[in-house]
Structures are given as C-alpha cells and as structure tokens.
Amino acid sequence: MTILVTGANKNLGFCVSKKLAKLGYDLVLVYDKDDKAKEECVNELSKYNVNILWYKLDIKNENQVKEMYKELENKGIKLNSLVNNAAIYQDNDIKDKSGEEFEKVLTTNVVGTFLVTKYAIPLLDHSSSIVNVSSTNALDTNYPEAIDYDASKSGIISLTKDFAKCLSPKVRVNTVCPGWIDGPSTKDMNEDFKNEELSKIYLQRFATEEEVANVIIFLLSDKASYVNNTIIRVDGGM
C-alpha cells in the first residue's frame, strides 16, 4: 500500500510520513526545497522496512506534477491515499504585500493542491482517502498579515468539497484544520502575542505535530471509512 505526501521533508509532513512508515506503508514523498532536511528524513526513515520514492518538484508546476505521476504509472505504482500538506506563507503588512506575493501563495497552496490531486486520480485505488491540510485561518482565526494564506486555506476547503463530490463513491476527501502547531513558526514568536494566542485556546497550549498527524492518520485509515467531505478542527478548543 502506497501513500503520497507533499511537503514531506520537514515539520508536519515529515511527522506524518514517519508515522506512515512505522505502520508499514510504502511512500511517495514530495518536497520542493531544503535538500539537507530531506537527507535527514532519508536517514531517519531508513530504519523502516518500506519502499520510499522521493520527488523534488514545484507542486504548482503542472508539467512537473504530470511527469511525476507518469513515472509512478510507468513503475506500476498505485496509490492508496494522498496527503496534501505542502503550503507556503509570507506574513507581512497588507500595505506592503504585493500582488505577486499574494499570487504566489495562492498558486502554490490552492493550484498546487488541485494539480497534485487531479493527476493522482487515475492512480488511486478504490476506497482511497485524500486528506487536505487547511487551517483554522480558513474558518475564524484570521490574521490580516496572512490575508493571502487565509484565502488559500479557504480555497483548500472548497477543493475538498468539490473533489469529495466528484470522486464519490471511490475516494473519500477530508480536511484537517490545525490551529497553532508548536514548531518553527512559533519558536521566535513575540512573547506577548504568544500569550495572547494561548489565552484563546481551551487547552492553554499549542498542538504538537504528532497530535495533528494522528488525526490525519485516522482519516487515512479504515477506521474513518464513513468520514467524508468533513472539516476537522485540531485547535485545542477555541
């Protein structure tokens, strides 16, 4: 059984990949930048007795995405599931945010998710599962500095609903919406802002990558066989 994960070389994407490897899944792991982080992942995942293919590509580049799937098809690889995790953000004041910056975030996060999903369809087995990673920013935790990111994550929820409808009953499609995840994005956070954000969370802490990954793994599994077209918040309660 093979699962494809985008943004797989660091943070949440790597956490999901590692959990899947532990469970014995073969993996197709996609990343765009940071070869050093990828090599660290390769070393870490080498302890598991699974087959892993790595692809370095820009998910918003349609030709690169098509070429990857063509190679997988030529290798006779079928996909059981897909995790659309890759995304970028660029927080800055709205007055300073250019149209080019806005477009890059939307194109990577929304068009990239669309392309990776669209071209996966012929390779997906019956009863496959697709999990898209959105954000509570798409729901009700908006930040003007992240207006492009917020819009892109809303777009991913819309993609989920449309793909769930058009791929039924063969494929389940769901979205996970994490809140703050303890990691690189919170490491250098302003202390006053951090305390303000923590005060909004019922559990009074940020999520670990593993806690969010656990929900993704559940949605990929047969235990979620009747969960479809659903948005699941993973935010500690707000």
N, C-alpha and C positions, 0 to 999 in steps of 0.2 A: 504494500500500500504506500502510495507516494503523495506527499503534500507539498505544495509550493508556498513559500513565504517570501514576501517582499520586505525590504528594509531589514534584512536578516542578520546583518553583521554587527549589530550593537543594540543596546538598550532592550526595549520590549520585544523587538523582533528576534533578537538572539535568545532571550529568555524563553519565548515560545518555541523556537527551533530546538533548544536544548531539551525542553520537556517532551517534545515530539520524538526526538532521538531516543530518549530514555524509554519511551513507550514502544520503540521498535519500528517507527515509521521511516521509510526512505524519504529523502528530502531533496527538493529543488530550491536552492536558496539564492535570492536575488538581492543585489546591492548595487549602489551607484558610485560611492566614494569611500575613501579610507581603507586602503589595502592592508594597512597594518592591523586595523581592527578585524578585518576579515581573516587574516592569518592567525590571529589569536583565537578566533572562533574555530578555525580549522583544527588547531591543536586541541582545543577543548572538546570538540565533537569527535575527535579521532578515537576516543575511548569507547565509543558505542559501535556496535556491530550492525551498522546500517549503511546504505549507499547514499552518498551525498554528491549532488552536482551543483556547482556554483556558477552563476552568471552575473557578470558585471555589465549593467546596461542602464540607460536612462528610460524609466518607465513611460515618460511622455513622448518618447521617440517611437512612432508606430512601426517603422521598419525594424528597429532593434527588437521590439517585442515580438513581432511576427517571426523574425529569424530564430529567436529562442524557441518558440513553440514548434517551428518547423524542425529544429534539431531534436527536440524531445519526441516528436512524432516519428522521425526517422530512426530514433533509438528504440521505438516501440514502447515508450513510456506513457502510461495512462495516469491521470491524476485522480485521486480520491477526494481531495479538498484543496482549498485555496485560502490563504490569509493575506488580505490586502492591508498591510501595515505601513508601508513606506509613505512618508509625508515630509514636507519641509515647512518651516515657518520663518518669518522675519518681522519681529516686533519693532515697530518704530512709530513715531507720532504720525497721525493721519496727514497732517500738513506736509510732512516730509516724505510720505510714501508715494512713489511714482506709479504710473500705470504699468510700467514694465515690471516692477516688483510685484504688484498685485497680480498681474497676469501669470507670472512665473509660479507663484504659489498655487493659484487656481489650476493652471495647466498640469503641474506636477501632481497635485493631490486629487483632482477630480478626473481630468482626462487620463492621467496615468492609471488610476484605479479602473476606469472604464476600459482602457485598452487591455490591461492585464486580464480583466475578467472576460471581455468579449472573445479574445483569441484563445482563452482557456476552454471555452465551451465544447469544442469537438473532442477534447482530451478528457473531459470529466466523465467519470463513471456514473451509473445510475445510483441514486441515493447519496450523491456528493453533498458537501457542505461548503459554503463560502462565508467567511467572516470578514467583515469590513471594520476597520478601526476608525471610528469617528472621534467625537469628543463632546463633553458637556458644553463646550463652547458653541456647539451647533444647536443647543437647546435653550439654555438660560444663564450661562455663565460667560456672557460676552465681555470682551475687552477691546476698546477702540483701537489700541495699539496693534491688535491682531485681527483687524477687520477682514483682511484677505484670508487668513487662516480660518476664522469663524465661518466665513462664507463657503470656503472649500469643504469644511467638515459638514455643513448643512447639505452641500451637494452630494456628499458621500451617502448620507441618509436617503436622499432622493434616489440615488443609484440603487441602493439596497432594495427599495420598494419596487422599482421598475424591473430589476433583474429577478427578484423573487417571483414576480408575476409572470414574466416571460419564460422563466426556466422551470416553472412548476409543471408537473409534479416531480421532475427528475432531480432537481437540485434545491436544497434549502439555502436561503440567503438571509443573514442576520447582521446586525451591527452592535458593536460594543462601544459605549461612550464613557471612556475614563474621565475622571476629574484629574486633579494633580497627582502625578506619579513622582515619588522620591527618586531623584536621579540628576543628570546633568542640568536639566532646565531649572531645578530648584536649588542646586548647590550654591550658587552665588546670588541667590535671591535677597533683595533688600529685607532686612530683619523685620522692620515694621510692616511691610507688605505681606511677608510670610505669616506673621502673627495674625494679621487681619484675615488672610485666607483660611488659616487654620481655625479661626473662631467661627467660620461659617459651616465647618464640617462637623457633623454629629459625633464622629469617632475621634475628632480632635487630632488627626494626623493625616499625612499623605499616604497614598497607597504604595505598596511595593510593586515592582514589576511582576513579581511572581503572582500576586493577588489578581492582577489584571489578566495575566497569562492563563491562570486557572479557569477563568470564565471563557476565554477563547477556546481552550482545550475542551471544555464542556460542550460548547456549541458545535465543535467539530465531531464530537463523539455520538455514538448511537443513543446515549442517554438523553440527548436533545433531539431525538428523531421526530418529535412533533412540534418542535420550536421553529417557526419560520416567519419571515417578514417582521422581525421583532427588534426593538431597540432596548438594550440592557444598559442601564447606568451602572458604573462601577466607581462611585464617588464618595463612599463612606457616609452617605446621607447628607442632604443639604436642605 
